[in-house]
Amino acid sequence: MKKSRTNAPDWSGSVPVLPKAGPRRLALYRELRRLIEGGSLPPGAKLPTTRDLAARFGLSRGAAVAAYEMLVADGFAEARVGAGTYVAAAVPTRAAPQPPVLRNSREEPGPLPGALGCSAADARTIQVFRTLLNRHLMQPSPRHFHYAEPAGSLELREEVAAYLRAARGVNCSAEQVVLTSGTQQALDLVIRTVLKPGDPVWVEDPCYPMARVALAAAGMRITGVPVDAEGIDPEAGIARSPHARAVYVSPSHQFPLGVTLSMRRRLALIDWAVRNDAFIIEDDYDSEYRFAGPPLSSMQGIDAQGRVIYVGTFSKVLMPGLRIGYLVLPPTLCAALLDVRARTDRFPSTLAEGALAEFLREGHFAAHVKRARRRVRQARDSLVAALEGSGLEVTRPEQGLHLVAGLPDGVRDLDISAAAARQGFAVRALSPMYVDATPRQGLVIGFSGFAPEVLARAARAFLSTYKS
Ligand SMILES: Cc1ncc(COP(=O)(O)O)c(C=O)c1O
């Protein structure tokens, strides 16, 4: 039998003071965890009974029990039947410095360097997420065993609303937020709710291919509206399709070209939508990755007439495999869209939502974004440096996870992307992303999810054959 130490912690001199705000069980859990991690409660130490703990901290017994259960779930304590609760013999320690980029554990072939849409999550983020998921599995909420709200959990919707108000100037309450399985489902729900087959819709030209695919599959009549240095041009849209019912835009960082929609055009687009009773679908997919200067805040935040439907995702900022995104709806659309949601996939995964809500609430998200932004900026710089002098026209992007490299006249991007893949470098051809406009030939290259040296090596290997 394992020998255990029985030295109960001596808090007689100073009972730690719990912060006033927030749930008591969480505050107690954090305080105990701090004492364990700091060594004041050593491995194997017997913890006070829940009755004693509750009395010392002036809490309910239930809060003390819950705090112990969380410590056990997270591996910081062990419950021994009939003997009480002990600090775990092997307390989880903070991750040692890790390689910046995650590898999948089974060495399955991953995407080639340069591929779009790769997660910038690091080992620290995954470790925290694992702990939070584990906590939810060890203390399953009754919520997981029933059918839940079609909008998604209120706790995560509240976190998302607070984040969007602060970070993106979105004007919303949790009641307007609907959790989705990413942007793609958000688009599908919006299309089913506000459009009908045959409706005319504008998209940016060139356009995010998956938005175009969703609209086309639902039978919309799509018009490509040209994008210049100021973003989509509403005048051109009005000239081509004056009675469109909706427009899909990525105003903060146009996909794929990377321009920002000017304030003048934002206001013109909202004016047009108000006059035409049309909706603006604002895809704000990567605004967390802003490397210089503050981003323009969301279009939703300057829309006083309920014309903007805001779409966001955790795919870029955390990882696509999470499949969590969100919609912020004008209040008038909420009931209809939730009807569609209930009818199509009922409600989102309560398990993943719960872990993500705590990830945000406990401050892990903000710390993750800071780390991820720093890593992605380094990767961007490394890629831009490797492409310098290559004859490709490259501008260093100040936001996002990809860049567009222009090709010299007479060179076809589809040919180049096929050749690059053979060299182990993933570049997407720009020209197929155009809708009605004459396509520009270019390469769309991602820089998230790859170590700077891996990207640079792959880019150089590709360039050595591209130039010859
Ligand atoms: C323009 C744009 N919007 C949204 C997304 C994210 O899609 P989802 O949330 O469905 O993973 C991407 C990912 O590639 C994108 O490029």
The ligand as an ORCA input file, in Angstrom:
! r2SCAN-3c Opt
* xyz 0 1
  C     -12.825     33.454    -45.328
  C     -12.965     32.335    -44.347
  N     -14.014     32.333    -43.515
  C     -14.176     31.354    -42.600
  C     -13.299     30.315    -42.496
  C     -13.508     29.274    -41.426
  O     -14.432     28.311    -41.732
  P     -15.014     27.343    -40.615
  O     -15.384     28.212    -39.435
  O     -16.198     26.704    -41.248
  O     -13.948     26.375    -40.254
  C     -12.208     30.244    -43.363
  C     -11.293     29.101    -43.307
  O     -10.605     28.733    -44.200
  C     -12.032     31.303    -44.296
  O     -10.967     31.316    -45.115
*
